[in-house]
Amino acid sequence: MSDTNVLLVVADSLRAANTSLLGYRRETTPFLDDFAAESTVYTQARAPSNWTVPSHVSLFTGHHAAAHEFEITERLQTGHTIWEELAEHGYDTGLFSDNPFLTGHESGLDRPFETVRATPESWDDTYDTGGELGDWPNGFYYADRLLEWTDDRDSPWAACLNLMDTHRPYEPRAAYDTWSDDSVRAIQEEMGYKWHWEFFAGTLSLGFASLLESIYDGAIRQADAIFERLVATLDERGTLDDTLVVFTADHGEGLGEPTALDAEPPAVSHRLGTHDTLFHVPLVVRAPGQRAGRTVDSLATLTAFPEAVRALALGERPVDGGAFVAPDGRAVASQRPITAGMRREAERICGSAEPYAKRTDVVYEDRPGDRVHKRARWGPDAYETVRRGRTEATDRGAVTVDSVLAARDAVTGESVSLGDPLADVTEFTDASDPEFADGLEDRLDALGYR
């Protein structure tokens, strides 16, 4: 049995472009900036998908989203995740989050964990969000529950902390809300939860989406502070050097950026489209006992997380060139068309769901330095471009959908089944507990998934 703990921190909806760690103009991640001095920073990391469920399934299993195509109308089978593998090695496992897709939905992404801490019935007001929209505690609550849990462990532990502070609605507490003001908060409160459809319909100007960047940046600063508390406490306890620490995001976020194709909607929130703000995420990894900082500009993929755990925590694999570097310099990201509930909202607000009910596939290939070649398709249309750092490096060019799909399949290989169909479930329900189902539906509604 290994003595190395595993800590995965996922800042939900945190895009790489807005982290000072990677050169953003505002100091949104001061602790990560310092933590990088004794960690490995991957500047070109890509998420497996542009929303929570498929990305986490890929993180947990090591399978590409295009291969597993897991849907919320399925229930995750047992025996496929790194968490269960760690449990077989004697680890205690825990999941800590307010994200209802992880801790409440019957698709069962919480099944691999022995301990799960989700939204409590009540909490101390020091854990309140910094706004009027959120009726749930902020990420400090879940970080403190994780620290309490780790303090009680007699065995090595492995934990996933998903922070919703960077997910809309953006409601950082005043101590971290450095760049917004009352008018920006008022705009967000008036926009409510489902504003992505209002933008797509044209009833809200995209300028309002860019205004939200100031409060979104404060949310990033808060997530950075939560991570700092975790690391500092582990260091004080003398367990940091015995812990593999991975800080990343399950996907990015759009704030009104224009997209490559005329038929593709602008990048607003997440879940729809091919814009790289939805896939380019921060990735900072501190191996047990690591002291020297390192920057890796090669293409990296979060799908490598299980293999990285085997290499850096269990010592089962040699590490050559960075544990998260994409094999053969290629990575893919995918998203199936929107669900039935989102289709209904699109039809209600936009008149038709067809412009938004398309599949996304993105294929990335490494290039010298911090450049990444990107080929993407949105439904029947496709394009290619080159990314450099956080920006586009060349003009977009046309490619065929077939070429994108061929490149995708060359990376993903054969499909894999990870879920069993859920009987009589379309989405957002838990048939075993109607009272809980109502609360879950409200929570998902508050996050804009309806």
N, C-alpha and C positions, 0 to 999 in steps of 0.2 A: 504494500500500500504506500502510495506517495504521501509525503508530508506537505506538498505544495497546495495551497488554497487557490481557488479560481474565482475571480470577480469580473463579471461582465456588466458594464454600465452602458445602457442604451438611452441616449437623449433623443426622445421621439421627435421626428421632424426637424432635426438639426442639420442644416446644409453647411457644407464646408466653406462656401463663399463668405459667410458672415462670422468666421472665427478669426480673431487676431492671431491665433496660432499659425494660420496660413496666409497672413498678410492683410486681413481686413482693416479698414481705416479706424474703426472703433476698438477699444480695448475690451472686447467681449469675453475673452477667455484668459484672464491674467494668470490664473493658477495653472491651466494647461500649458501656457507659455513657459512657466517655470518648471513644471513637471517634465516637459520635453527634454530638459537637460540631462535626465537620467532614464529616458525612455526612447522607444523607436517611433518616429512619426512618419506615417505613410501619407504623402501629399496627394496621391492619386488613387484613393480608395473608392470603390463603387459598391453601392448596395445592390442586393439581388432583385429588388422590386421597388416600386414607388409607394407602397403602403404597408401597414403593419403586418398583416397575417402572412402573406407569402415571404416577406423578408425574414420574419422571425423563424418560420419553418425552415428556411435555408440556413439561417444562423445556427439553429439547433441541430440540424441533420447533416449539413454539408452538401445537400443536393440543390442544384440550380432551380430557380422558380419555374423556368421553362420546362424542366424535367418533372417536377412533382405536381405543378399546377394545382396546388391545394386550395380548396374553396371553403368558405365558411358554412357551406351546406354539408361538410364532411366532419368526421370526428377523427382526430389524430390517433393512429394506431400506436400501440406501445412497442418499445424496443428499437426505435429508430434514432434517438437523440443522444447527443454527447452527455446530457445530464444523467440519463439512465446508465450509460457506460461508466460514468464517474461513480455512481451509486454502487455499481458492481465492484469498484475498486475501493469501497469503504468510505466514500464521501457522503456527508449530509448535504442535501440539495435544497435550495430555497429560491422562491420567486417573489419579488416585491414590486408592486405597481398598482396604479390606479387605472391602468388601461383595461377596459372591459373585454377587449378581444383576447387579452392574455389571461386574465384572472377570473372572468365571469362567463364567458361564452361557452356554449356546450360543444363547440368544435374542439375543445380539450387541449389547448396549448399549455395549460397548467398541469396536465396529467403527468408529465415526467418528473415533477418536483414533489418532494416529500412534505415541504412546508410552503404554504402560499399565504401571503399577506396582501389583501385587496382593500377596497374602500371600506373604512370602518363606519359604524353607526354614528359615532361622535368622536371629536378630537379637540385638543386644546387649541384655543384661538391663535396661539403663536404659529400654528400650522395653516392658518387660513391663507387662501390665495389673495393676491393684491387687487382683486376686482369684484365686480358684482355678478358676473356671469357664472363663475365656477362655484359649485356646491360640493366641493371635495377638498381634501387637504393638499398642500403643495408637496414637492418632492422631498423636503427635509423630513417629513413624517416617515416616508418609506425608507429613507436612508437611516434614520434612527432605529426603525424596527429591524432593519438588516443588521445594524451594529449590535443591537441587543441580542439578536439571534446568534451572531457569530461568537459573542462573548460566552454563550452557554454551550458551545460545541466542545466535545471531547475528541472528536475526529476531525480530519481535514474537511473543509467545507467548500462548496461550489455554489455561487449565487448569481442570479440575474436581477439587476435593478433597472427597471424601465421608468424613465423620468418623463412625465407628461407636461412639465413646465414649459417646454419648447413647442408643444402642440397647441394649436388654436383651441379656445381663445387664449391669447397671450396675456397673462395676468401676473407679471412679476411683482413682488413686494417692493415697497418704496425704496428700500436700501439698494436695490439693483436696477430700478427703473430710471436709469440715468439720462436717457435720450428722448423719451416721449414727454407729453404733457397732458393736461386735463382734456384738451380738445381731441387728441388722438384717442384717449380712452373713451371719450364720449362717442366718437365715430364708431369704434369697435362695438360698444354696447348697443348702439342704434342699428348696426349691421346685423347683430344677432349671430346665430351659429352657422347658417347655411349660405353664407355669402358667396361661396364659389359659384353657385348656380346664378346668382344675381349678376355677377361679373360676366359669365358666359352669355347670359341673356341680353346684356347691354344696358340693364337698368341701373347698374353701378359702374362708375368710371373706374378704369384700371388705375387711375391716380390714387384712389383710396387704398388699393392694395399696397402700393409703394409707401404710402403714409404709415402703414402698419409696421414697416420695417423698424422704426424707432422703438416700438414697444416689444417687437420680436427680439431685438438685440438685447433689451433688458432681461428677457426671459432666458436668453443664452447666458448672460452674466449670472443669473440665478442658478442655472444648472451647473455652471462652473464652480460656484460657491458650494453647492451641495456635494459635488465631487471632491472638492478640497476638504470638506468636513470628513468624508469617508477616508480619504487617504491619510489625513493628519491623525485621525483616531487609530487607524491600523498601525501607523508608525509609532504612536505613543505606546501602544500595547506590545510593540515588538514583533508584530506579525506581518508587516508590510513586505519585508524581505523574503518571507515564505509564501508570498501570494503573487500569482499571475494576474495582472491588472490590465483589462482591455476597456478602453473608453471609445465609443463610436456612436452612430445613429442608425436607426433601421431604414431611414430614407431621408431625403431632403425636404425642401419647401419652396413653393413658387410665390413670388410677390409681384406678379403682373408682367413678368418678362415675356417678350415676343417669342414666338416659336418658329420653327424652321419651315413649316408647311402651311399654306393658306387654309387648309382644311382642319388643321390642328388648333385646338383652343389655346389661349395664352396659359402660361404656367401660373396657376393660382392654387394655393394650398398644395395638395398632393393628390395622388390616386389617378390622375389623368395626364397623359402626354409623355413626350420624350425629352423634354428640356433637361439639361444636365444638372440644374439646381435641384432636381428631384432625385438624383442618383449619386452625385458626388458628395461624400460624407467625410467627416473627420475620422481618423483612426490613430489612436495613440496606445502603444502597448509597452508595458513595463514587465520584463521577464523577472522571475524571482532573483533577487540580489543584484539586479542591473544597476550600474552606476554611471555608465557612459551613454550620452545621448547619441542618437543616430537618426539621420533623415534618409528615407527611401523614396525616391521619385518614381520608381517602377510602378506599373499598374498593379493594384492590389484589389482583392475581393473579400467581402465579408463571408462568403460561402466557405472560406478556408478556416473559419473559426474552430470547428471540431479538430481538424488536423493540427492547428496551432496549439490547441489544448493538449493533444497527445504528445506533441513535440516539446512544449515548454513546461507543462505541468507533470505529465506522466513519464516523460523521457523516453517515449517509444519511437520517436522519429528524429533523425538528424535535421538540423535547421541550416539551410544554405541559401543565403541571399534574402532572408526575411521570411518569417513564417506565413505572412499573408499575401506574399507576392503571387499574382495570378499564374497558374501553371501555363507554360508555353507562351506567356505574355498575352493571354486572352481571357476575357471575362464577359459574362452576359447578364442582362437584366430583363425582366419580363413582367407583364401585367395583363391578366385576362380582362375581357370587357366588364363594365360595371354591373353590379348586382341588380336584382329586381327592384329593391327599394330605391336605389339611386336612379334607376330608369323612371320610376314613378315621379320622383322629385324633378328630374329633368323635363319630363313631359308637362308637369304642372307649371313650372316656372319658365322654361325655355320654349315650350310648345312641342318639341320633339326631342327624343333621346338619341336618335340615330347619329347625330354629329359627335356624340360622346361615347357611344357604345362600340368602341373599337379596341383592338388589341395593340399593345405596345411590345416591341422587342428591340433591344439595343445590344449591339456587339461592340466591345472595346478591344483594341489591340495596342500593345505598348509600342512607343516610339522613343528615340533617344531623348535624354533629359527628362523634363517633366511634361512631355507631349504625349497625347493619347489620341489615336485614330478612332473615330466613332462612326458606326453605321447604324441607322435606326429606321424603324418603320412604324407608322401610325395607320393602322388599318391597311388600305390598299396603296398607300403612298410611302415613299422612302427617300432618304437623303444620307449624305456622309459629310463629315467635317473633321477638323483636328482641334483638339483642346490643348491649350498650353496654360499650366497653372490653374487659375480660376476663370479663365476667359477663353473665348473663341480665338483661334490663331489664324484660320484661313476662312475664305468664303465657303459657303455650303455648296455641295455639288449633288447632282442627281445620281441615284443608283436604283437598281430594281429591287422589289420586295423579295424576289426569289434569291437574290444574292445575299440579302440579309438573313433570310431563313436558312440558307445553306451554311453560312458562317456560324449562325446560332447553333444549329444541329451538330456541327463539327466540334463544338465545345461541350454541349450538354450530353450528347450521346443518347442512349435510350431513355424513355420515360420511366418513372418509378411511381408506384402507388403507395402513398403514406396515410391515406384516410379511408374510412368506411362511410358510406352514405348515411345521412341522418334521416330517419323516417319522419315524414310529415313536417319537415322543417324547411322553410325557404330562407329565412335569415332573422337575426335579432330576436330569437325566442329561446327559451329554455322550457321545454314541455314538462319537465319534471317538477317545476316550481313556478306556478303562474305568478305568484306575488313577486318573486325575484325577477321573473321575465319582464314585468312592468318596469321595475327599477332599471334593469339593464337596457331596455328600450329607450328610456328617458336619457340614460347616460350616453348611449351611442348617438341619440338625437342631438344631445348637447355638443358632441364632437363633430357634428356635421355629416354623419354617415347615413342620413336619410333624406 
